[in-house]
Amino acid sequence: MQRCIYCLAEKEDECFNREHVMPESFGTFENAPVLHGTVCMVCNSEVFQLLEHEFKEDTDAGVFCQMFSRLIKRKPTQARLRGKNTQLKKRFSMLDDFFSDVFPFFVVEDDRIKVAFIPQVIVQKPDFLVYIPIDVLVLARTDTKLRKRLESILTRDLERKDIKMFGGADSLEDGLEMIRRIAAHLAEYGIEYVPDEAKNKYNEVGDVSKQHFEMSYQVTLTQEAGRVLAKIAFNYFAKCAQDAGNVELVFEPYFNRLRAFIMGDGTVELKDVITNVEQKAIIKDLDGQDASLVAHVINFEAVNGDLIAKMCFFSGTVFTINMGKVPAGFDRAEFGCGHAFFPIDQKICPISANPARIGDAYSVAKSFGLLNRL
């Protein structure tokens, strides 16, 4: 028998599956921290799965995750945005709103990460937008699972007004040819789309290397997004406690408020758990300056008797999470732990409060614990 750290129910061993500390949608990592026998399948599938989908599709962290998705998954990917709580504004140099409807993906060229506007079809659904690049349509011809996912989006009841296309070519003629190719792919899903070439819009970009891409966003942090952040923080603490041989700590009353918030019982407000949101680096470089990394960072420590976690995704917005009171006997200077997850390199690096120890090459597998704040 095992006990779920969220619903607290005792269940047979087969009712539990692996729980990734960092959601897989944010990257797969070598020596990825995984919880065993601690989160039941019901909580995973019926509570957290939908929450994490919404987090990916309607938060700034989720949008960046999808922009980096080709580098993270190392294959063609699509994007899906709800736009309810996160509104994006995109601008490419002085080209007014020409690229406002196109989703930008990050790619690597000449060992540098760059923004790429890949030829794509944009599908407007009642509750979300889907951006499907042409190479995803090509891949779906041989990938059965991907094909089924696209079939749920590219339905026959789509109207012309629900579809936009972006050719992304070097000339008007090449752009029109790309639009025709995309239309041919849509025909495979029963969608007859004849491009109206008279309404096509073409804009000469010129030397792309001299252009400047800007993206701004307005975000409303919701209770549901806060629950995902709190869950990741609690998963991380549970992993550290498990590896330290103190997994029973996660069942202590110290975490009842956090657990209630994560499970969505409505008795705990967002502001009481997510206590601060700011644009400030968690990691410092060797000179003590803010370090800019393409990484997810999470750590925890004792602050005035409270267990405080901080995390960010892609070194963006930093969230401070009050997890509750520090367990008895652990209000010590060395209490804490921290790691950086690098989704592009698929590596994990232990981090320390001491800048000189950042990147210390000791075993990742042995770096999770409760007293690792050096």
N, C-alpha and C positions, 0 to 999 in steps of 0.2 A: 504494500500500500504506500502511496505517496500523497502529499498534501500540496494543493495548488497555492502559490503565494498570493494570488489575487482573490479568488472566490473562497479560499480557505477550506474547500471541500476535500475530503479524503477519498481517493479513488484508486482503482487498480492500476498497476504500472502501465498497462496497454492504453490507458486513457490519457497518457501524456506523450507529447512529442518534443522534438528539439525546439528550443526557443533561441533565436539569434538576438544577442544583446543589441547590436546595431541592425535595424531592419535591412533585409537583403536588397530592397529597392535602392538603398543608399550605397550599395557596393558589396562585393564579395571579397574576402580578405584571407590571406594566408594566416593560419593559426587563429581563425576568427573565434572570438569568445562565444560560447554556446552554453545555455542552461539545460541541464538534463533532469527530468523528473520534478520540475518545479512549476511549470505552467501547463494547465490541462488543455486538451483539444477544444473544449467548449469555449473557454475564454479566448483561445487563439482564433478560432474560426468565427464565432458568433459575436464576439465583443471587439476584438482588436483588428481583425482583417479589414473591415469596412472603415474603421477610424484611420488606419494607415493609408488606405487608398485615398481618402479625402485629404489627409495631410499632404500627400504627394501631389495632389491635383489643385490644391487651393491654399498653399502657403508659399512664402518666398523661398524657403529651403527646398520645398518640393519642386518649384519651378526650376531652380538651379540644378537640382538632381536630374531633371529631364533634359536640361541643356547639356549637361555633362554625360548623359546616358550612353552616347556612342563610345566615349572613352572608357566609361565604367564597364559596359557590357561587351565592348570590343566587337560590335556588330551593328548593322542598321537598326535604328529604333524610331518609334513614333512618339508623339507627345499628346497629352490630354489635359486640358485646363478647365476648371469650373468657372473661374472668374467672379465668384461671389464675394469672397473675402480678400482676394488678391487681384488687383488690377495692374496690368503692365502697360507701360508706354515705351515704344521702341523708336529710335531715330537713327538714321544712317547719314551722317554728315548733314547736308542741306537738302536732302531729298524728301521734304515735307513728310507725308504719311505713306509714302510708297511701300515701305516695308512693315507698316503697322499690322497687317494681317498675317505676316509670315513669322513662323517660329524659328528662332536662331538656335542652331546647335553648335557646340564647341567641337573642333577637330584639331589635330596636331599637324602642322606643316612647318618644315624646316626646324624641327625640335621646339617649336613654339605653339602655345595654345591660341587658336584664333577662332573668331566667329565665322560660321559658314551659313549662308542662306541656300539650303538645298532645295532643288525642285520638289514641290509637294502639292498635295491636295488638302484643302482645308474644309472640314465638314462641320457644319453648324447643327448641333443637336439641341433639344429643348433646355437641357441643363449643363451642357459642356461643349467645348470645341475640341476637335481632334485634328491633329496635324500629321498627315501620313506622307512621308517622303517617297519618291518613286522607287528607291532601292528597297524599301520595305515591301512595296507592292510586288517587286520582282522576287524578293525572298519568299513571299507568301505562296508563290507557285510551287515551291518544294517543301515548305514548312507547314505541315497540316494544322498544328496548334495555332500558329499565327494566322493561317487562312480562316480558321473558325472565328478568331477574335475579330478579324476584319469584316467577316460576314455579318457580325452583330452590329457593326457600325454602318457599313455600306449596304444599306437595305434598299429595296426597290421603291419604297415610298418616299425616298429623298426627292425633293424638288430642286429645280435649277438654282433657286435663290439660296438653297442650303449648301451650295458647293462653290468654292473658289479654287483657282489653281495658280501656282507660281512656277514659271518656266525657268527662271534663274540661268539664262544663257548669255553668251557674249554678244549676240546680235538679235535683232527682232525675228529674223527668219528661224534662227536656232531656237529661240524661245517659243515660237509658234509650233515648231516640230516637237519640242518637249511637251507642250500642252496636248498635242495630238497623241503622243505616247501615253500620257497619263489617262486621257480619255479612253484609250484602247484597253488599259488595265481596268478601268471602271466598268467597261462593257462586260468583262468577265464575271462581274457581280450582278449583272442584269441592269446596270445603270446606263441608259443611253444619254450621253452628254455630247452634244455637238457644239464645239467652241464657236462663239460669235466673235469672229476676228475683228469686226468693226468696233467692238467694245473693249478690245484688249488695250492694256496700258503698258507702255514701254518707256523706260527711263535709262539713259546712258549714265553708268556709274563712273566710268573712267578707271584710272589706276586705283585699284582697291587698296593697295598698301598705303595710299595717302588719305584714305577715308577714315572717318571716326564714327564708331558705333556707340550709342548711348542707350541705356535702358534704366528706367526708373519704375518704381512700383509703390503702390499704396496697399498696406496690409492691415487687416483687422485680425488680431489674435483672438480666436474663439475658444470656448470651453473645450470643444472637441480637439482642437489642435494642442491645447495645453495638456490634455489627457495623454496624448501621444508622447509629448516631451517628458512628462512625469513618468510614463511607463519605461521609456528608454533609460532614464536616470535610475529608476528602481531596479530594472534589469541589470544595469551595470553594477549597482551596489550589491545585488544578490549574487552576481558572479564573483565579485571580490570576497563576499562573505563565504560563499561556497568553497572557493579555493583556499581560504584561510581556515577552513574547518569550523566555521561559525555560522552555517546556513540557518540555524534555528533563530538567529537574530531577526530575520525578516518577518517572523511571525509574532514578534513582540508588539505590545500596544503602541510603541513609539511610532509605528507606521500605519496605524488605523486610519488616521485622517488622509494620508496620501493614498492609501489603498481605496478608500471610499471615493476619493476624487477620480482616480483612474477608472474605477468601475462605473462611474457616472450616476451615483445615487442622488446627486443634486444637493447634498447637504454642505458641500465645501465649495467656496467660490474660487474662481480663477486667480484672483489677486492674492489669495492666501497661500497659493502654491507657487505660481510663477510670479515671483516678487520683483523682478526687474528684467527689462529688455533694453539692450544697448548695443551700439556699434563700437566695440572695444575688443582688441585681441586678447585671447586667453594666454597665448604663448608669446614669450619674449625671445629675441635673438640673443647672441652672446654679448652684445653691447647694451642689452636691456631695452631695446626698442621693440615696438610691436612687430611680430613676425607675420608676414602674409603668406599663407600656405593653402594649397588646394587640399584641405583636410577637414575631417570632422573631429572635434576635440571634446572630450568629456572628462571631468574630474569631480572629486568631492573632498570636503574637509569639514572640520568643526569650526564654527564661527559663533562665538558668544553662546555656546551650549546647543546650537542648532546644527543639524546636518545639512550642509548647503552643497548643492551640485551646480556646476556650470557646464553649459554645452553650446556648441555652435556647429553649423554644417557649412562646409566649403569656406571656413573661416569668415563667415558672415555674421549675422545677428547673434549676439550672445544672450542666452537665456539663463536666468538664475532661478533655481528651484529649491524651495524650502521643503525638505523631505520629512521634517519632524525633529524631535530631540535626539541628540547624540546618545546612543545606547550606553547604559551604565558601564563604567570602566574603560570607555574609549575616548573620553574627552582629554586627549593627549596631543602633544605637538606633532607626533609622527602619524596621527590618524589621518588617513586619506589615501587617494590613489588617482592616477590620471593617465590617459592614453590619447594618442592622435591616430586617427584612421585615415590612411591615404587611399582614396578610392581608385585613382588612376593607376598607381603602382601596386595596388592590392596589398599594401603592407600595413602593419600596425607597429607603432613606436611608443614605448613607455615615456611619459613625461614627468618632470620633477618641478618642484617649487624653486629649485636651484638652477638658474639658466645654464650653468656650466655642465649640468648632467643631462641636458636635453639630447636625445639620440643615443644615450648610453646603450651599448650593444649587449645587454644581458638578455637572457631568454624571455621572449614574449610570453611563452607558456607559463613562466613562473613569476610574471610581473603583476598579476592580479592579486590583490590582498587588501587588508584593512589598515595596515600600518606601513604603507609604502610612500608616505609623503616625506620626502627627504629634504 
